[in-house]
Amino acid sequence: MDLKKLRATGIMVVAGAVLAIIGTFGPWYGLRLDISSLQVHLSASVNGWHFAYLGWLVAILCTAAAVAALLRAVPSVTPSLPLSEPLLIMGAGGLSALFVLARIVVRPIGLDLRWGIIVALLGATIVAAGGFFENRSAA
């Protein structure tokens, strides 16, 4: 693998995928209960892997996009794909961002958003943007 052949957009895709995967492990929703009279403070959270399997899908799509970006740095590997690699990367990142955004808009009643879902959205958006810029530079 020749990392010198990895363009800035490839690094962007890999960094976004890592960020999205970290976000899936972080808390997406949380609940905090404070009962002052009893001096009880309860807190609970749910991450992307425990909520409707969405974290798995985001992690798989972003990992596939990162692998596709890294394969461009391997000179002996030329995969035969029906679409160009930048379009597939952009699609994987875009779908991931769309899934996470849907979970932000349609969230369980009574639960607050936590940092993990925002990080996952940011990472997936960076993956999609990396594919978009790679597609623009290839044209």
C-alpha positions in Angstrom: 0.0 0.0 0.0 1.4 3.3 -1.1 0.0 5.9 1.3 1.5 8.7 -0.9 -1.2 7.8 -3.5 -3.9 8.4 -0.9 -5.3 11.8 -1.8 -6.6 14.4 0.7 -10.2 13.3 0.0 -9.3 9.7 0.8 -7.9 10.8 4.1 -11.1 12.8 4.6 -13.2 9.7 4.0 -11.1 7.5 6.4 -11.2 10.2 9.1 -14.9 10.6 8.7 -15.5 6.9 8.9 -13.5 6.6 12.1 -15.4 9.6 13.6 -18.8 8.0 12.6 -17.8 4.6 14.1 -16.7 6.3 17.3 -20.1 8.1 17.3 -22.0 4.9 17.1 -20.4 3.7 20.3 -21.2 6.9 22.1 -24.5 7.7 23.7 -27.2 8.7 21.3 -30.1 9.2 23.7 -30.2 9.7 27.4 -32.5 10.3 30.3 -31.6 12.1 33.5 -33.9 12.0 36.5 -33.3 14.3 39.5 -35.4 13.9 42.5 -34.2 16.6 44.8 -36.3 15.7 47.8 -34.8 12.2 48.0 -31.4 13.3 46.7 -31.5 10.7 44.0 -29.9 11.3 40.6 -30.5 8.7 37.9 -29.0 8.8 34.4 -29.2 6.3 31.6 -28.2 6.3 27.9 -28.5 4.2 24.8 -25.9 4.1 22.0 -26.3 3.5 18.3 -25.6 -0.2 18.6 -28.5 -0.8 21.0 -31.1 1.2 19.2 -32.8 -0.5 16.2 -29.5 -1.7 14.8 -28.9 1.6 13.1 -25.4 1.9 14.5 -24.4 -1.3 12.8 -25.6 -0.1 9.5 -23.8 3.2 9.8 -20.6 1.5 10.9 -20.7 -1.0 8.0 -21.5 1.6 5.4 -18.7 4.0 6.6 -16.2 1.1 7.0 -17.0 0.1 3.4 -16.4 3.7 2.2 -13.1 3.8 4.1 -12.0 0.5 2.6 -12.9 1.8 -0.9 -10.9 5.0 -0.3 -7.9 3.0 1.0 -8.0 0.6 -2.0 -7.1 3.5 -4.2 -3.7 3.5 -2.6 -3.0 -0.1 -3.5 -1.6 -0.1 -7.1 -2.3 -3.8 -7.8 -6.0 -3.7 -6.8 -8.5 -2.5 -9.4 -11.9 -3.6 -8.3 -14.6 -3.9 -11.0 -17.5 -2.0 -9.8 -20.7 -0.9 -11.5 -20.3 2.7 -10.4 -17.2 4.7 -9.7 -15.6 4.5 -6.3 -16.3 8.2 -5.4 -20.0 7.7 -6.2 -20.2 4.6 -4.0 -18.3 6.4 -1.2 -20.6 9.4 -1.5 -23.7 7.1 -1.4 -22.5 5.2 1.6 -21.8 8.4 3.5 -25.0 10.0 2.4 -27.1 7.1 3.4 -25.4 6.9 6.8 -26.0 10.6 7.4 -29.6 10.3 6.3 -30.2 7.4 8.7 -28.6 9.2 11.6 -30.5 12.4 10.7 -33.7 10.5 10.7 -33.0 9.2 14.2 -32.4 12.8 15.3 -35.7 14.0 13.9 -37.7 11.0 15.0 -36.4 10.2 18.5 -38.1 8.4 21.3 -40.4 10.6 23.4 -38.9 11.9 26.6 -35.2 11.1 25.7 -32.6 13.8 25.1 -30.0 13.8 22.4 -26.4 13.0 23.5 -23.0 13.6 21.9 -22.7 10.2 20.1 -25.5 10.8 17.6 -24.0 14.2 16.7 -20.5 12.8 16.2 -22.0 9.9 14.1 -23.8 12.5 11.9 -20.7 14.6 11.5 -18.6 11.6 10.6 -21.1 10.3 8.0 -21.4 13.8 6.5 -17.6 14.0 6.2 -17.5 10.6 4.4 -20.2 11.8 2.0 -18.3 15.1 1.4 -15.1 13.2 0.8 -16.8 11.1 -1.9 -18.3 14.3 -3.4 -15.0 16.1 -3.6 -13.3 13.0 -5.0 -16.0 12.8 -7.7 -15.6 16.5 -8.5 -11.8 16.2 -8.9 -12.1 13.0 -11.0 -14.5 14.7 -13.5 
